[in-house]
Amino acid sequence: MKQLVVLLLGVLLGLPAVAFSETGTEGEALRQLEFAQAELNLSNYQKALNSAESALRLHPPLYEALAYKAIALEGLGDFRVAESMLVTYREIRGGWDLFPAGEHALERVRGKLGARTAELEALAALPAFDDVSELDTMPQFPDGSDEFLQWLVLRQQIDNAKSRQQIGGGLTASGIGLLVAGGLITGISSGLSVSSPNDSNIEAFYAAGLGSLFAGGALTVAGLPVAISGVTRLARLKKGGVASKQEAWLEGTPTGLALRF
């Protein structure tokens, strides 16, 4: 009984300490939010981002820190994530009552996002060419320049198309070879079986011929579409245009442009 009383007293005495600790954490989160606002006013976006993230870690229900984090990311050029965070904040708060600048910020970020997308698509527009060998030699462009990135994207896509063409062509050629060989074997075996029925050797040759036919058919079915897609892609690349994002594309990051494959 004595131990139970001591335990209850300990819990009751500990409650104010817990409440004080939570209040102190929330106060520090608000202080970090003030730091974030001050750094945003000075266009120190990375420091503002760090302070907003600290505020969120200290007190997650402080959703205004999410909005400040979005503005910092906008300053760093990460418009897509900034837009997502502003929309999330609006949904959580049910509007912009506690952050009146948020509506204009969201419109601004979406405008920048659209402009960046158009800029990257224009940058990724590939020139037309007649002969693949024209692009074999790396041009004398500075690393990281727009022209160098265009050449790198185009070269990568050409290599991808040529690989498809060669692999698919090899599979198709092998499949056709097996089909021809299997046809000859089964034809000869069928002719021999007429004069020598129930001959185990002839039956074995016939079975081998059927296996060759099936294998050849499978290789042809697998290789022909790959070869055709390689030829089609190469023909499309020769006409120029925007690079396919499934193969290579340019992406905006807080530190600049990044080439993705």
MIMAR-357079 format. One line per 2 residues: their letters; for each residue z, y negated, x negated of C-alpha. Coordinates in Angstrom, 3 decimals. Each point is the difference from the previous one (the first is absolute). Example, Ala and Ser with C-alpha at 12.3 -4.5 7.8 and 13.67 -1.06 7.14 Angstrom:
<recs>
as = 7.800 4.500 -12.300 ~ -0.660 -3.440 -1.370
</recs>
This chain:
<recs>
mk = 0.000 0.000 0.000 ~ 0.875 -2.350 -2.829
ql = -3.355 0.656 -1.683 ~ -1.871 -0.788 3.259
vv = 1.788 -3.351 0.331 ~ -0.850 -0.889 -3.596
ll = -3.657 0.896 0.592 ~ -0.192 -2.163 3.161
lg = 1.583 -2.937 -1.793 ~ -2.510 0.379 -2.809
vl = -2.930 -0.075 2.442 ~ 1.341 -3.044 1.856
lg = 0.655 -1.883 -3.204 ~ -3.477 0.886 -1.283
lp = -1.872 -1.408 3.017 ~ 0.303 -3.661 -0.962
av = -1.218 0.818 -3.498 ~ -3.068 1.728 1.408
af = -0.781 -2.917 2.330 ~ 0.482 -2.447 -2.837
se = -2.331 2.057 -2.201 ~ -2.722 0.030 2.668
tg = 0.364 -3.750 0.546 ~ -0.247 -0.595 -3.719
te = -3.167 2.090 -0.223 ~ -1.607 -1.916 2.864
ge = 0.956 -3.279 -1.636 ~ -1.608 1.053 -3.278
al = -3.122 1.030 1.913 ~ -0.188 -3.475 1.560
rq = 0.416 -1.507 -3.448 ~ -2.895 2.122 -1.311
le = -2.076 -1.191 2.969 ~ 0.700 -3.614 -0.990
fa = -1.116 0.834 -3.541 ~ -3.206 1.488 1.395
qa = -0.708 -3.139 2.019 ~ 0.635 -2.213 -3.010
el = -2.312 2.074 -2.205 ~ -2.727 -0.097 2.671
nl = 0.229 -3.786 0.046 ~ -0.615 0.087 -3.758
sn = -2.841 2.557 0.369 ~ 1.980 2.525 -2.062
yq = -1.229 2.868 2.143 ~ 1.222 2.895 -2.136
ka = 3.538 -1.398 -0.155 ~ -0.122 -0.685 3.742
ln = -1.089 3.588 0.596 ~ 2.875 1.346 -2.102
sa = 2.551 -2.127 1.874 ~ -1.372 0.994 3.422
es = 0.122 3.675 -0.956 ~ 3.595 -0.432 -1.221
al = 0.933 -1.590 3.339 ~ -1.510 2.919 1.893
rl = 1.828 2.533 -2.152 ~ 3.320 -1.783 0.472
hp = -0.387 -0.500 3.756 ~ -3.005 1.790 1.613
pl = 0.482 -1.674 3.441 ~ -0.789 -3.355 -1.646
ye = -3.619 0.188 1.170 ~ -0.792 -3.556 -1.103
al = -0.017 1.403 -3.533 ~ -2.950 2.148 1.096
ay = -1.908 -3.156 0.961 ~ 0.804 -1.678 -3.316
ka = -1.112 3.142 -1.807 ~ -3.314 -0.179 1.869
ia = -0.530 -3.634 -1.067 ~ 0.760 0.938 -3.622
le = -2.519 2.849 0.159 ~ -2.554 -2.418 1.409
gl = 0.530 -2.190 -3.049 ~ -0.496 3.035 -2.235
gd = -3.288 0.850 1.735 ~ 1.125 3.133 1.871
fr = -1.283 -1.243 3.360 ~ -0.203 3.372 1.735
va = 3.679 0.870 -0.510 ~ 0.997 -3.592 0.793
es = -1.819 0.198 3.347 ~ 1.660 3.323 0.822
ml = 3.478 -1.388 -0.739 ~ -0.529 -3.141 2.078
vt = -1.182 2.084 2.949 ~ 3.015 2.300 -0.429
yr = 2.348 -2.995 -0.050 ~ -1.596 -1.427 3.162
ei = 0.404 3.324 1.814 ~ 3.629 0.407 -1.061
rg = 0.996 -3.557 0.938 ~ -2.214 -0.162 3.071
gw = -1.718 -3.157 -1.193 ~ 0.400 -2.842 -2.473
dl = 3.079 -1.756 1.422 ~ 2.070 0.594 -3.145
fp = -2.924 -0.599 -2.356 ~ -2.301 -2.660 1.547
ag = -2.254 -0.099 -3.064 ~ -0.806 3.692 0.420
eh = -2.829 -0.419 2.509 ~ -1.901 -2.404 -2.245
al = 0.756 2.226 -3.011 ~ -1.485 3.032 1.763
er = -3.187 -1.916 0.882 ~ -0.256 -1.250 -3.574
vr = 0.457 3.471 -1.489 ~ -2.595 1.496 2.336
gk = -2.460 -2.717 -0.966 ~ 0.553 0.703 -3.693
lg = -0.274 3.732 0.600 ~ -3.379 -0.433 1.670
ar = -1.226 -2.273 -2.788 ~ 1.170 2.463 -2.678
ta = -1.735 2.908 1.751 ~ -3.265 -1.956 0.142
el = 0.415 -0.970 -3.665 ~ 0.544 3.585 -1.122
ea = -2.917 1.278 2.060 ~ -2.257 -2.619 -1.575
la = 1.284 0.901 -3.449 ~ -0.584 3.704 0.647
al = -3.590 -0.585 1.164 ~ -2.039 2.051 -2.456
pa = -3.400 -1.037 -1.369 ~ -3.097 2.079 0.651
fd = -1.609 2.020 -2.817 ~ -3.105 2.130 -0.561
dv = 0.983 2.383 -2.782 ~ 3.483 1.428 -0.616
se = -0.527 -0.247 -3.757 ~ -0.008 -3.785 0.372
ld = 3.782 0.182 0.458 ~ 0.817 2.559 -2.700
tm = 0.886 -2.648 -2.586 ~ 3.153 -1.990 0.634
pq = -0.963 -3.676 0.386 ~ 1.412 -2.645 -2.288
fp = 2.348 -1.415 2.629 ~ 3.624 -0.982 -0.672
dg = 2.462 2.648 1.183 ~ 1.301 -0.875 3.447
sd = -2.863 -2.347 0.864 ~ -1.714 0.277 3.386
ef = -3.218 1.253 -1.587 ~ 1.838 2.662 -2.028
lq = 1.853 1.258 3.102 ~ -3.265 0.166 1.936
wl = -1.619 2.034 -2.771 ~ 3.030 2.310 -0.208
vl = 0.039 0.631 3.765 ~ -3.737 0.637 0.102
rq = 0.075 2.288 -3.042 ~ 2.830 2.050 1.506
qi = -1.793 0.399 3.315 ~ -3.260 0.976 -1.700
dn = 1.825 2.640 -2.063 ~ 1.646 1.322 3.164
ak = -3.364 0.228 1.811 ~ -1.682 1.662 -2.983
sr = 2.841 2.526 -0.286 ~ -0.403 0.910 3.659
qq = -3.737 0.305 -0.462 ~ 0.325 2.220 -3.083
ig = 2.823 2.201 1.303 ~ -1.632 0.408 3.389
gg = -3.378 0.660 -1.637 ~ 1.530 2.629 -2.286
lt = 1.703 1.783 2.886 ~ -3.175 -0.125 2.089
as = -2.169 1.312 -2.841 ~ 2.451 2.831 -0.659
gi = 0.103 0.814 3.695 ~ -3.784 0.094 0.276
gl = -0.171 2.221 -3.096 ~ 2.475 2.435 1.527
lv = -1.900 -0.038 3.286 ~ -3.262 0.859 -1.768
ag = 1.652 2.714 -2.101 ~ 1.826 1.425 3.017
gl = -3.200 0.034 2.034 ~ -1.871 1.856 -2.725
it = 2.789 2.528 -0.491 ~ 0.413 0.730 3.710
gi = -3.783 0.210 0.468 ~ -0.481 2.416 -2.878
ss = 3.045 2.055 1.036 ~ -1.257 0.222 3.571
gl = -3.385 1.241 -1.221 ~ 1.563 2.610 -2.297
sv = 2.339 1.239 2.733 ~ -2.982 1.054 2.101
ss = -1.074 2.529 -2.606 ~ 3.546 0.892 -1.127
pn = 2.361 -0.283 2.976 ~ 3.779 0.279 -0.505
ds = -0.295 -0.749 -3.719 ~ 3.326 -1.525 -1.095
ni = -1.563 -2.022 -2.813 ~ -2.560 -1.561 2.315
ea = 2.722 -0.781 2.539 ~ 2.059 -1.655 -2.744
fy = -2.981 -2.154 -1.019 ~ -0.561 -0.894 3.646
aa = 3.660 -1.039 0.399 ~ -0.252 -2.094 -3.176
gl = -3.094 -1.678 1.425 ~ 1.822 -0.848 3.240
gs = 2.921 -1.418 -2.003 ~ -2.404 -2.136 -2.002
lf = -1.548 -1.290 3.234 ~ 3.369 -0.949 1.474
ag = 1.158 -1.679 -3.235 ~ -3.283 -1.856 -0.333
ga = 0.188 -1.196 3.586 ~ 3.576 -1.241 -0.482
lt = -0.875 -1.894 -3.206 ~ -3.065 -1.551 1.597
va = 1.924 -1.099 3.085 ~ 2.742 -1.513 -2.199
gl = -2.232 -1.617 -2.608 ~ -2.839 -1.456 2.057
pv = 2.069 -2.588 1.929 ~ 1.704 -1.114 -3.238
ai = -3.351 -0.435 -1.746 ~ -1.449 -1.912 2.962
sg = 3.039 -2.292 0.175 ~ -0.328 -0.757 -3.736
vt = -3.688 -0.870 0.346 ~ 0.712 -2.118 3.092
rl = 2.838 -1.918 -1.673 ~ -2.082 -0.696 -3.079
ar = -2.846 -1.313 2.153 ~ 2.426 -2.198 1.919
lk = 1.540 -1.354 -3.201 ~ -3.443 -0.962 -1.316
kg = -0.336 -2.384 2.910 ~ 3.236 -1.796 -0.960
gv = 2.684 -1.131 2.439 ~ 3.742 0.333 0.410
as = 1.734 2.797 -1.870 ~ 1.378 2.914 1.961
kq = 3.801 -0.243 0.146 ~ 0.321 3.771 -0.030
ea = -1.313 0.041 -3.553 ~ 0.940 -3.283 -1.654
wl = 1.158 -3.382 1.181 ~ 1.658 -3.213 -1.120
eg = 3.451 -0.821 1.332 ~ 2.038 -3.157 -0.210
tp = 3.498 0.387 -1.497 ~ 2.738 -2.530 -0.826
tg = -1.213 0.026 -3.620 ~ -3.739 -0.281 0.719
la = -2.861 2.344 0.832 ~ 0.324 3.765 -0.474
lr = -2.786 2.570 -0.063 ~ 0.784 3.089 2.081
f = -1.849 3.341 -0.110
</recs>
